[in-house]
Amino acid sequence: MSLPGPLPALRSQPKAIFFTDFDGTITLQDSNDFMTDNLGFGVEMRRKGNKDTLDGRRTFRETFQEMMDSVKTPFDVCVEKLLENVQLDPAFKEFQLWCKANNIPIVVLSGGMQPIIRALLSHLVGEAEVLDMQIVSNDVRPRPGKSINDEDGWDIKFHDDSEHGHDKSLEIRPYAALAERPIMFYAGDGVSDLSAAKETDLLFAKAGRDLVVYCEKEKIPFTVFHDFSDIQKVVADVVDGKISVQEAATGRN
Ligand SMILES: [Mg+2]
């Protein structure tokens, strides 16, 4: 569900906007990886696809489509298994409350599927809180002649025609183009974040994950985080003017 009107995250005239990936960033486990590794073609083939995308040999759209195609489990069963297995970053809930108190909208930009994100966020963060959050993502659709809850019944429905499936820069750029605008942050962990990595003022990349290596290779400024308490400290310091986004972009340090 997107909010009505142009540039929804500007409606409260915030000092900052926090764009973020969902899987593996807000959650500890990536739900698409979990489905692929446990219900689909397994971790080895998935890692190969991820590496091909990071190295620029294949698009995220191609490798992600293959991952999802390998999962034949009915959609409702997938959601059930994810609710049992996926955990929230231990500091996200507090960060979310802090953002709300400080008028910093959180915009979730995800390569995952909308119903899974909503189900997990409602379960982990709370239904009322999720209604406040703008979530832009891919979606799910039934395969011809089937229902999504049939065996081999669902397919991923991509957000746009880009090679990313969901080009996260599409949502960020209209804000970036404004003459006067809020400070923009992005947090992510992996291959689904490549389309967003260069678009904001400060990028948080999860320690030990693929996005760190990618940013170093592409010389994209970033700072690492272990959980959302690290992010909250830095966002607070930047918004309060204690440090600049350039000073905050310390890479792995
Ligand atoms: Mg992710």
Boltz pocket constraint, residues with backbone or C-beta under 6 A from the ligand:
constraints:
  - pocket:
      binder: B
      contacts: [[A, 21], [A, 22], [A, 23], [A, 24], [A, 25], [A, 30], [A, 188], [A, 189], [A, 190], [A, 192]]
      max_distance: 6.0
